[in-house]
Amino acid sequence: MIVSYAWLKDFLGDTTPSAEEVARLLGEHAFEIEGVEEVEGDTVIDVDVLPNRSSDCLSHRGIAREIATLINTPLVYDPLHEVLDLPQTDAIVVDIADTTACPRFTAALMTGIEVKESPAWLQARLKALGQRSINNIVDATNYVMYALGQPLHAYDAGKFPQTGGKWQFEVRFAREGEVVSLLAEGGKEEDRDVTLTGSELLIVDGSSDTPIGLAGVKGGRFAGVDSTTTDIIVEAAHFDPILTRKTARGLGIVIDASKRFENEPSRELPLYAQTEIIKLITDIAGGSCEGIVDIYPEPYAPTVVAVEPTRVNRLLGLSLESSEMVSILERAGITVEEKDRQLLCTGPWERTDLTIAEDFIEEIGRIYGYDHVQSVVPETVPLTELNVRHYYSEKVRETLIDLGFSEVITSSFRKKDEIQLRNALASDKSYMRSTLRKNIAETLDKNAGFVDLLGAADTRVFEIGTVFTKEEGTVSEHVSLCVGVRQKVSGYTPKDDALIADVVRALETALGAACDFTIEKGVAELNLSALMSELPAPAAYEPVTVAPEIAYAPFSVYPAVTRDIALWVPAGTTAEEVEAVLNDNAGELRVRTTLFDEFTKDDRISYAFRLVFQSKEKTLTDSEVNSIMDAVYAAAVERQFEVR
């Protein structure tokens, strides 16, 4: 969420820390901070609000309340402190078909307003958040949403048909094939019609049975506010978060309003939002509120949660007195009563995330500060049993790595296989893998072209991973070992299987048991779980050899280019001398030089080298590499070498 620092100061007043301090406090106690920057004369803070706090902190008031808690100060202005004593109206009728899908619906009638350009301060606030100004009424609904976290929508009451002198609102599920006409989002897209499946919740004009909005997701074009509007109906409601999320994600309409609804803001919030928007519209557009209707069948009932102070300290590794815990919780607006050595905690109504004891314990820990938790080194625990899988897997790894193999980890999902997932991650990941062979073969194909760049004679990879099989309807899993070799870039040759046979023998020696591999085209697979069940239980881990220091550097994403050069040189000239001449003249783009052939004839020696060139900034062209090779050839000739 993008947070305006100037807006936070409205809530915190002179106690507001600097923008940098706000970012530090939030980062250490609550959320990740993506960045702090200056925008339109304001400082904005990009706060990554986590799902467990999205119900109250996808708003400036929520973030300000969090800062107030951390610095232990009250808000100088809190719009959630009280609501206006708003008059009721019977001019608006609301019928909710399913109160689980829509637990609360409020609508306020305002008359005599003037739609015009928003005042400069309001435009600046929205612009700092990356929002485009529409008009003062639409901007007011957006402003209150960003202030309190409650989405709102305004209808032109003059365009809204009436029945018996009353405006009729219905909230019901869509019918299959029903169409709703949706507004563009802040001018970022075109208005569009959406055909529904029947699982979506709609707001409907009861007099004509016309869908006028996709509940919790987006308002419709029906009765849109424009420059001719003088009377409006403002809607502020609460919709089921799961239903909202399914609808928004299913239709691909994920906007700021739907994000807030799907994170379940408090059901108490709509009337506070109505209070704020009525005051704001009256201030910037004139008019007055004729009345409000509030359909709320099951009002909010606070939940009392018992928290044991001893358990708090045990879980957090602290030694706090219960009085300290009470003080910390009260800073967060939590009501606490001490009774029978327990803390009876009631969260503030806007915090829908505080439902179990662990939630309140987390509040104590993060507000107190995790930096106050002292690390303690546990006593040495004697190892009574070795992990057989870990022990033998490590032995296999060490053996294969000593043979020049690299371990890979491939996806557990396949496009086609034996066991299909009910909820696939993607169309090409619909099945669980039943073998590692296909993944290893694909890995060999993708990496065979890098042998020159790596200075390797061939491609050697292995994987130790779980596979999933099905026999007679029963699903089972086991750990598999798969080894693959590719000696030629062009593909498999029988020599690959010969090298695999050598690998199998090496593993059998290391494990002291026969390894029943299935070998096919340079790829060998073994049921490692079955083999380990037959191996003796290990008595102790073998001593660990500390590897030498290794310096890592980023690799280039651009392709490498190879060139071969063969030279006749006088007898007595070493390969190292020749390589030095080549490297000195090949420039900075040369990343590797490999000797791949050598023989002697008539008092001369023939050396053949492969030079690999690669840039970290671009794809090299043939002409660029040829120019470098021309300099290499010239240097060789100058040294009396004969280019073959």
SULVEN-V856617 format. One record per backbone hydrogen bond with DSSP energy under -0.5 kcal/mol. CO is the residue of the C=O (numbers start at 0). NH is the residue of the N-H. If there is no record, write none. Layout:
# SULVEN-V856617
CO&NH + CO&NH
This chain:
# SULVEN-V856617
0&2 + 0&46 + 2&4 + 2&44 + 3&7 + 4&8 + 5&9 + 6&9 + 6&10 + 7&10 + 7&11 + 8&12 + 10&75 + 10&76 + 11&14 + 12&15 + 17&21 + 18&22 + 19&23 + 20&24 + 21&25 + 22&26 + 23&27 + 24&28 + 25&29 + 25&30 + 31&33 + 31&47 + 34&45 + 36&43 + 38&41 + 41&38 + 41&43 + 42&4 + 43&36 + 44&2 + 44&46 + 45&33 + 45&34 + 45&47 + 46&48 + 47&31 + 49&52 + 50&53 + 52&55 + 52&56 + 53&57 + 58&62 + 59&63 + 60&64 + 61&65 + 62&66 + 63&67 + 64&68 + 65&69 + 66&70 + 67&71 + 67&72 + 68&71 + 77&80 + 83&85 + 86&291 + 90&166 + 92&168 + 94&96 + 94&170 + 97&101 + 100&239 + 103&237 + 104&294 + 105&235 + 106&292 + 107&109 + 107&233 + 108&289 + 108&290 + 109&231 + 110&287 + 113&115 + 115&135 + 118&121 + 118&122 + 119&123 + 120&124 + 121&125 + 122&126 + 123&127 + 124&128 + 125&128 + 125&130 + 126&129 + 134&138 + 135&139 + 136&140 + 137&141 + 138&142 + 139&143 + 140&144 + 141&145 + 142&146 + 143&147 + 143&148 + 143&149 + 144&148 + 145&59 + 146&60 + 148&150 + 152&234 + 154&156 + 154&232 + 155&158 + 155&159 + 156&159 + 158&160 + 160&167 + 162&165 + 165&162 + 166&92 + 166&168 + 167&205 + 168&94 + 169&171 + 169&203 + 170&96 + 171&201 + 174&177 + 177&195 + 179&181 + 179&193 + 180&220 + 181&191 + 183&185 + 184&187 + 191&181 + 193&179 + 195&176 + 199&173 + 200&214 + 201&171 + 202&211 + 202&212 + 203&169 + 203&205 + 204&207 + 204&208 + 204&209 + 209&204 + 211&219 + 212&202 + 212&214 + 213&216 + 213&217 + 217&213 + 218&182 + 220&223 + 222&155 + 225&228 + 228&114 + 229&112 + 230&156 + 230&157 + 231&109 + 232&154 + 232&234 + 233&107 + 234&152 + 235&105 + 237&103 + 239&243 + 240&244 + 241&245 + 242&246 + 243&247 + 244&248 + 245&249 + 246&250 + 247&251 + 247&252 + 251&253 + 252&254 + 254&258 + 255&259 + 256&260 + 257&261 + 258&262 + 259&262 + 259&264 + 260&263 + 265&268 + 267&271 + 268&271 + 268&272 + 269&273 + 270&274 + 271&275 + 272&276 + 273&277 + 274&278 + 275&279 + 276&280 + 277&281 + 278&282 + 279&283 + 280&284 + 280&285 + 281&285 + 284&113 + 287&110 + 287&289 + 290&108 + 291&88 + 292&106 + 293&295 + 294&104 + 296&298 + 302&304 + 302&346 + 304&344 + 306&308 + 306&342 + 307&310 + 307&311 + 308&312 + 309&313 + 310&314 + 311&315 + 312&316 + 312&317 + 320&324 + 321&325 + 322&326 + 323&327 + 324&328 + 325&329 + 326&330 + 327&331 + 328&331 + 328&333 + 329&332 + 334&345 + 336&338 + 336&343 + 338&341 + 341&338 + 341&343 + 342&306 + 342&344 + 343&336 + 344&304 + 345&334 + 347&350 + 349&351 + 350&353 + 352&354 + 355&358 + 355&359 + 356&360 + 357&361 + 358&362 + 359&363 + 360&364 + 361&365 + 362&366 + 363&367 + 364&368 + 368&371 + 369&372 + 371&373 + 375&377 + 379&381 + 381&383 + 385&387 + 386&390 + 387&391 + 388&392 + 389&393 + 390&394 + 391&395 + 392&396 + 393&397 + 394&398 + 395&399 + 396&400 + 397&401 + 398&402 + 399&404 + 400&403 + 405&461 + 411&432 + 413&430 + 417&419 + 418&431 + 421&423 + 425&428 + 428&424 + 429&420 + 430&413 + 431&418 + 432&467 + 435&439 + 436&440 + 437&441 + 438&442 + 439&443 + 440&444 + 441&445 + 442&446 + 443&447 + 446&449 + 447&450 + 449&453 + 450&454 + 450&455 + 457&459 + 458&485 + 459&405 + 460&483 + 461&407 + 462&464 + 462&481 + 464&479 + 466&477 + 468&475 + 470&473 + 472&474 + 473&470 + 475&468 + 477&466 + 478&527 + 478&528 + 479&464 + 480&525 + 481&462 + 482&523 + 483&460 + 485&458 + 487&490 + 492&495 + 492&496 + 493&497 + 494&498 + 495&499 + 496&500 + 497&501 + 498&502 + 499&503 + 500&504 + 501&505 + 502&506 + 503&507 + 504&508 + 505&509 + 506&510 + 507&511 + 507&512 + 513&515 + 514&516 + 516&518 + 517&524 + 519&522 + 521&484 + 522&519 + 523&482 + 524&517 + 525&480 + 525&527 + 526&530 + 527&531 + 528&532 + 529&533 + 530&533 + 530&534 + 531&534 + 543&545 + 549&551 + 560&612 + 562&610 + 564&608 + 565&643 + 566&606 + 567&641 + 568&604 + 569&572 + 571&573 + 573&577 + 574&578 + 575&579 + 576&580 + 577&581 + 578&582 + 579&583 + 580&584 + 581&584 + 581&585 + 582&585 + 582&586 + 586&589 + 588&613 + 591&611 + 593&595 + 593&609 + 596&607 + 598&605 + 600&603 + 602&570 + 603&600 + 604&568 + 604&606 + 605&598 + 606&566 + 607&595 + 607&596 + 608&564 + 608&610 + 609&593 + 610&562 + 611&590 + 611&591 + 612&560 + 617&619 + 620&624 + 621&625 + 622&626 + 623&627 + 624&628 + 625&629 + 626&630 + 627&631 + 628&632 + 629&633 + 630&634 + 631&635 + 632&636 + 633&637 + 634&638 + 635&640 + 636&639 + 640&642 + 641&567
